[in-house]
Amino acid sequence: METFFKWQLPSRTEARQAQKAAQAANWREVCREVNARDGFCCRVCGRRTNPHAASMLEKGHHHHIEYRSKGGMDVAENVCLLCPTCHEQVHRGGLRIETATPSGANGALVFFKIDREDNRWFVWKREKAIHEIERD
């Protein structure tokens, strides 16, 4: 059995940096997978996004269906590509996205909008399978 001294082990700072680097590499891979799956198009409105744009107003936004703060993971099944306009609607409370299949965002999604008059959610659009849309 090999003996290690404390000075030979990574420091807490080095371990934290390595963990952050691994998380960043994982996130880049998830984004690549989501971009390929969604074809650089918004899952809500179908608008094409430009992955090489300099402005965030033209790039696709990677949106967590179940937020990280609520326990959502950085996996392709929990992330969908949205255009900036639809992403803003989600975070302003006018649009809600839920999964319709156990495979999460790799399967079908259901999009809800809110009726501002009576403050009730209604199904606005439902995917049958990825990129096959059925409007209610």
N, C-alpha and C positions, 0 to 999 in steps of 0.2 A: 504494500500500500504506500502510495506516494504521499509525502507530507507537504502541505502548503503553508507558507507564512502569510500573514495578513497583508503584508506589503506586495505580495505576488498576485493577490486577487484584485479584480477591478474595484475602483472606488464607487461609492453610491452615485456620484456625479457621472462617472463613466458608464455605469450600468443604466442610469436614467437616459443618457444620451443614446446609448445603443437601443434601448427600448423605443424611444421616440423615432429613431431612424428606421427601425423595423415597422413601426406603425405607419410612418410616412410611405415606405415602400409598399406596404399592403394597400394603403389608400390609393396610390397611383395605379396599382394593378386592378383594384376594384373599378376605378374610373375608366380604365381602358376597356375592361369587360363590359361595363354599362354602355359606353359609347358604341362599341361594336354591336351589342344586342339591340340598342335603340336606334342605331343607324344615324347618329348625330341629329335626331329629330325629337322635338318635345313630345312627351307621351300624352299630354293633354290636348294641345291644339295642332300638333303635327308640324309646326314651324321648324324649318331646318336651322341648325345652329352652326356656327363656325368655330371649330376647335382651335384655330390659329389666330383668332381675332385678338387685337390688343386690348379691346374694351370688354368689360364684363357685361355690357349691354348687348353684345353679339354672341358671346360664348354660351354654351349650355351650362346649366347649373345642376349639380348632382345633389338631389334631394333625398334625405332619409325619410322613408314612409313612417317608420317608428323612430322618433327622434332619439338621438344618442342620450339625451338627458333623461329619457324614459326607459332606457335600457336597450335601445336599438343598436345593432351591430354594424360594423363597417364591412358588409358583405353585399354582393350584387343583388341578392334576393331582397334586400331592404333599401335599395337605392334605385331611383329612376331619374332620367334626364328630363329637365324642364327648361323652357325658354325663360328669360328673365321676367317677362310679364306674368306668366303663369306662376312662377316661383314666388313673386311678390304677392299674388292673390292668395296663395296658400298661407303665407306668413302674416298676411293682414286679416285672415279669417274669413275670406269669401269663397274659398275652395278647399275641399278636403279630399284626400286620396286614401283609399283602403285597398288591400289585396283581396282578390276574389277567389284565389286558389291557394293551396298549401305551399306552392313553389314561390310565393311572394311576387316580387316584381318581375321574375322570370316568366311568370304566367300572366293572367289577366288582372287588370286593375279596375276599380270602380271609382268614378269621380263624382263628388257631391258638390252642389252649389247651395248657397243659402238664399232663401227668399227674404229680402230685407223688410218687406211689409209685415209678415207674420213671424219672422225670425225662426223659420223652420228649414231644415236641410231637405233637399230632394236629390234623387239620382239624376245627374245631368248627362252622364255618358258612362257606358259600360263596355269594356273590351271582352269579346268572346274568347279570344286568345291574343297573344301579343300582336299588337298592331291591327287587329280586326275589331272594328268599332261598331257598337250598336247604340243608337241614341234612343233614350226614353221619351 
